[in-house]
């Protein structure tokens, strides 16, 4: 597991955009490498994401940070 993340209240992080996604069917996370960090929060259900070959299952009321420049996708 990757534990090299440090958050502080000074300065506040830049928010590029905020999205909301709801699906009643099977969802596959896009296969991509981004130039910015991504914060995922699952409000209901669960979501599978693979980052650099490590699989994460994000459950209800849990979160995951995806680091910029790393390959991530879902199945």
RAKARA-V296998 format. One line per field, one symbol per residue. ss: DSSP state (@ for helix, = for strand, . for the rest). phi: phi as a letter, one per 40 degrees, with the letter a starting at -180 (. if undefined). psi: psi as a letter, one per 40 degrees, with the letter a starting at -180 (. if undefined). A space follows every 50 residues. Layout:
ss=???
phi=???
psi=???
This chain:
ss=...............................==....=====...===== =..======..=====....===..
phi=.cbcbbbbcbccccbcabbbbbbbbdbbcdcabbcacbbbbbcagaabbb bfgbcbbccdgbbacbccgbcbabb
psi=ihffhhiiehiiihhdihihhhieihhhhihihieiihhhhhdhaihhih hfehhhhhihfiihhhiieihiii.
